[in-house]
């Protein structure tokens, strides 16, 4: 019914939805948890999601104006999903804004870290910090996986990324 009454409001998918869905699929791959030692918890899953999102954002930064637009859409979708997920977890309005700001700040820190890691082609420290694996001895799998992900991202054009193609 709403689609008929308000086609311009309901026909368009949310900006960045396809790219965020692709990032989420990547973050849900079992190898991060089974082989990589990331705890399969809310915090662990957020760490992988934010890490993959950060790498995609770093790749989009090199894509000029279309990359910037896709990066903004991905970030907006990330914020919207974090807010919705935390509402479902029962976090109400008084604490919701503060929590979402902390999550977005964590994403921002990861983007900065991955910019440096990519520039130096040194993924080890960024992987340990980004995935919260200090002292676990499981970083080697994740360093390889993140390096492989970066290679895939570099091989893709910005238009394909913006459409949600990570492979």
Buried (B, 14 or more C-beta within 10 A) or exposed (E): EEEEEEEEEEEEEEBBBBBBBBBBEBBEBEEBBEBBBBBEEEEBBBBBBBBBBBBBBBBBBEBEEBBEBBBBBBBBBBBBBBBEBBEEEEBEEEEBEEBBEEBBEBBBBBBEBBBEBBEEEEBBBBBBBBBBBEEBEBBEBBBBBBBEBBEBBEEBEBEEBBEBBBE
